Amino acid sequence: MAFRASSTIEFSGISKRFGGVVAVNDLTFTVEPGVVTGFLGPNGAGKTTTLRMLLGLVRPTSGSATFGGSAYHELAQPLSTVGTALEASSFHPGRSGRNHLRVYAAAAGIDDGRVANVLETVGLSEFADRKVGGYSMGMRQRLGLAFALLGDPGVLVLDEPSNGLDPEGIRWMRGFLRSLAEDGRTVLISSHVLSEVQQSVDRVVIIRRGSSVFQGSLDALETGSHVNVDAVDRAALARILLAAGAAVHDVEGMLRVTGVGVEQVGELALSAGIPLRHLAAEHVGLEEVFLDLVGDADSSGDSA
């Protein structure tokens, strides 16, 4: 079967509050067909809550999340439009992998022959008749991916797809995600570890405490390597940099700045009449840039 036409995923000002806790705050971004988009942030940043709102499992406090303009509950054939894998543990332990997929195929009116096809695609044919209770974490991840592919959808939404995979499995996953995008599908994957996805994704959306802190390509993220700066009036300099949209951290007696370049930092200081003691750009790796953006966020759990 040929997959259904891909759709653009659009999050528009979506927010979610649980009592007095803001889990997601006015989040807006799009996920386009033909690319792999990484949805990144530390544990507890709001990734899972955002994906649950997209899939109609959690009601937004405000805003919307749609597939080609339609909410998930409005899709006529959800499994054939959007493939999802949010929980690697939500399987009946006494049911075989094959029978797990057969139940969903029958419910969605999908031909039973598709079950064998997706099991082979994810490398589980040999273990298809083994009870899921005996599966490793990596095998459960593959079964979750098989479920996501069951309806041959044009859109894939995968939460931490590399979690529990061994190095060979991670390498396979990277290549497989890339092939899905090359087919023209829309692929959105979440992760709290940039290194697990940086060889797979074309574009990243990074959130911290439910709010977006970066959207763009990996090249643009790396270009955002930080500037080290110190001034006679460090607090005043920090204020003008924050007002200019930069992220500012006080590190080892100076300010570490991301989001603006070294020339802009110098120009802002000059305009404000703030004498500088030190100003230098420092090229760092992607992982360090990522940690600079989210490093002081709450990492107490990924319930949000």
C-alpha positions in Angstrom: 0.0 0.0 0.0 1.2 3.5 -0.8 1.3 5.9 2.1 -1.2 8.7 2.3 -0.1 12.2 1.4 2.0 13.8 4.1 0.7 16.8 6.1 2.4 19.7 7.8 2.2 19.5 11.5 1.4 23.0 13.0 1.5 24.0 16.6 0.0 27.5 17.0 0.3 29.2 20.4 -0.3 26.0 22.3 -0.2 26.1 26.1 -1.0 23.7 28.9 -1.4 24.4 32.6 -1.9 21.8 35.3 -3.3 23.9 38.1 -0.6 26.5 38.8 2.1 24.7 36.8 2.8 25.8 33.3 3.9 22.7 31.4 3.8 24.2 27.9 3.8 28.0 27.2 2.6 29.6 24.0 4.5 27.1 21.7 4.5 27.8 18.0 6.3 25.8 15.3 5.7 23.7 12.2 7.0 20.3 11.0 7.3 20.0 7.2 7.2 16.9 5.0 10.5 15.6 3.6 12.6 16.4 6.7 13.3 14.9 10.1 12.5 17.4 12.8 14.0 16.8 16.3 11.9 18.1 19.2 14.5 18.5 22.0 14.6 19.5 25.6 15.7 18.1 29.0 13.4 15.8 30.9 10.5 17.8 32.2 10.7 20.4 29.5 7.2 19.7 28.2 7.9 17.5 25.2 5.6 14.6 26.1 2.8 17.0 27.1 3.1 18.8 23.7 3.0 15.5 21.8 0.0 14.3 23.8 -1.9 17.5 23.0 -1.0 17.0 19.3 -2.6 13.5 19.5 -5.7 14.5 21.4 -4.7 12.8 24.6 -4.4 16.0 26.6 -6.7 19.1 26.0 -4.7 22.3 25.5 -5.4 25.2 27.8 -5.1 27.5 24.8 -3.8 27.3 21.2 -4.0 24.4 18.7 -2.0 21.5 17.2 -3.1 20.2 13.8 -2.2 17.9 10.8 -2.7 19.8 7.6 -5.2 22.0 9.4 -7.2 19.1 11.0 -7.0 18.1 14.7 -6.2 14.5 15.4 -9.8 13.6 16.4 -11.0 15.0 13.0 -8.9 12.6 10.9 -11.1 10.0 9.1 -8.5 7.3 9.3 -6.0 8.1 12.0 -3.7 5.1 11.8 -3.4 5.6 8.0 -2.6 9.3 8.4 -0.5 9.6 11.5 1.8 6.9 13.0 2.6 7.3 16.6 4.9 5.7 19.2 4.7 7.4 22.6 5.0 4.5 25.1 7.5 1.6 24.7 5.8 -0.2 27.7 2.1 0.0 26.7 1.9 -3.6 25.5 0.0 -6.6 26.9 2.8 -8.8 28.3 1.0 -12.0 27.5 0.4 -11.2 23.9 2.9 -11.9 21.1 4.2 -9.0 19.0 2.4 -10.3 16.0 -0.9 -10.5 17.8 -0.5 -7.1 19.3 -0.3 -5.6 15.8 -3.1 -7.9 14.5 -5.5 -6.5 17.1 -4.9 -2.9 15.9 -4.9 -3.8 12.2 -8.3 -5.5 12.6 -9.7 -2.5 14.5 -8.5 -0.1 11.8 -9.5 -2.2 8.8 -5.9 -2.7 7.7 -5.1 -5.9 5.8 -3.5 -8.6 8.0 -0.7 -9.0 5.6 0.6 -5.6 6.6 1.6 -7.0 10.0 4.2 -9.3 8.6 5.5 -6.5 6.4 6.1 -4.0 9.3 7.6 -6.7 11.5 10.2 -7.4 8.8 10.8 -3.7 8.3 11.7 -3.2 12.0 13.7 -6.4 12.3 11.3 -8.3 14.5 10.2 -11.2 12.3 12.3 -13.6 14.2 10.7 -12.6 17.5 7.1 -12.0 16.2 5.6 -14.9 18.1 7.4 -14.4 21.3 5.3 -12.8 24.2 6.0 -9.1 24.6 6.6 -9.7 28.3 9.9 -11.2 27.3 11.0 -8.4 25.0 14.0 -6.2 25.8 13.5 -2.4 25.9 15.0 -2.1 22.4 12.6 -4.8 21.0 9.7 -2.9 22.6 10.9 0.2 20.8 11.0 -1.6 17.5 7.5 -3.0 18.1 6.2 0.5 18.9 7.7 1.7 15.6 6.0 -1.3 13.8 2.7 -0.1 15.2 3.4 3.4 14.0 4.0 2.1 10.5 1.0 -0.2 10.5 -1.2 2.1 8.4 1.7 3.2 6.2 1.1 6.8 7.3 2.5 10.0 5.8 3.2 11.4 9.2 5.3 9.8 12.0 5.4 11.2 15.6 7.9 9.3 17.7 8.7 9.9 21.4 12.4 9.0 22.3 12.6 6.4 19.5 16.3 5.5 20.2 15.7 4.9 24.0 16.8 1.4 24.9 18.5 0.6 21.6 22.0 -0.7 21.4 24.6 1.1 19.2 23.7 -1.0 16.2 20.0 -0.3 16.8 20.6 3.4 17.1 22.5 3.4 13.8 19.7 1.4 12.1 17.1 3.9 13.5 19.0 6.9 12.2 19.1 5.4 8.7 15.5 4.4 8.8 14.2 7.8 9.9 16.2 9.4 7.1 14.6 7.0 4.6 11.2 7.9 5.8 11.9 11.6 5.2 13.4 10.9 1.8 10.1 9.2 0.9 8.4 12.6 1.5 6.9 11.8 4.9 6.6 14.2 7.8 8.8 12.9 10.7 8.8 14.4 14.2 10.9 12.8 16.9 11.5 13.9 20.5 14.6 13.4 22.5 16.3 14.8 25.6 19.8 13.9 24.2 21.0 15.8 21.2 23.8 13.4 20.4 21.2 10.6 19.8 19.5 12.5 17.0 22.0 14.9 15.5 22.9 12.5 12.8 19.2 11.9 12.0 17.6 15.3 12.0 17.5 18.2 9.5 15.9 20.7 11.8 15.5 21.1 15.6 13.0 22.7 17.9 14.4 23.1 21.4 12.2 23.9 24.4 13.1 24.8 28.0 10.4 24.8 30.7 7.7 24.6 28.1 8.9 27.5 25.9 10.9 27.6 22.7 14.5 28.6 23.0 15.7 27.7 19.5 14.2 26.7 16.1 16.3 26.1 13.0 18.9 23.8 11.4 21.7 22.1 13.2 24.1 24.4 11.2 22.3 27.4 12.6 22.5 26.0 16.1 26.3 25.5 15.8 26.7 29.0 14.4 25.2 30.1 17.7 28.3 29.2 19.6 28.7 31.4 22.6 30.4 34.7 23.3 32.4 35.3 26.5 32.2 38.8 27.7 32.9 40.8 30.9 32.3 44.4 31.7 32.8 47.0 34.4 29.1 46.9 35.0 28.3 43.2 34.3 24.7 43.4 35.5 23.9 46.3 33.2 25.5 44.5 30.3 23.4 41.4 31.1 20.2 43.4 31.0 20.8 44.9 27.6 21.8 41.5 26.2 18.7 39.9 27.5 16.6 42.8 26.1 18.2 42.0 22.7 17.0 38.4 22.9 20.2 36.8 23.9 20.5 33.9 26.4 22.9 35.0 29.2 24.6 32.9 31.9 27.1 34.1 34.5 29.9 31.5 34.2 33.3 31.6 36.0 33.3 35.4 36.5 32.1 36.5 33.1 28.9 36.3 30.9 28.4 33.5 28.5 26.1 34.7 25.7 24.3 32.8 23.0 21.8 34.0 20.4 23.9 37.0 19.3 27.3 37.3 17.7 30.4 38.9 19.1 30.1 42.0 16.9 26.5 42.6 18.1 27.6 42.2 21.8 30.3 44.8 21.2 27.9 47.2 19.5 25.3 46.9 22.3 27.9 47.6 25.0 29.2 50.6 23.0 25.7 52.0 22.5 25.0 51.7 26.2 28.3 53.2 27.2 29.4 50.1 29.1 33.2 49.6 29.0 34.2 46.0 28.4 37.0 44.0 30.1 36.9 41.0 27.8 35.1 40.0 24.6 35.7 36.9 22.6 33.7 34.3 20.6 34.2 30.7 21.5 33.4 28.0 19.1 31.9 25.0 20.9 30.3 21.7 19.9 26.6 21.2 19.3 26.1 19.4 22.5 27.5 22.3 24.5 25.4 24.8 22.7 22.4 22.7 23.5 23.3 22.5 27.2 23.8 26.3 27.3 20.3 26.7 26.0 18.6 24.3 28.5 21.2 23.5 31.1 19.6 25.2 34.1 16.1 23.8 33.3 14.4 21.5 35.7 15.3 17.8 35.0 13.4 16.2 37.7 11.3 14.0 35.3 9.6 13.9 32.0 6.0 13.8 33.2 5.6 17.0 31.2 
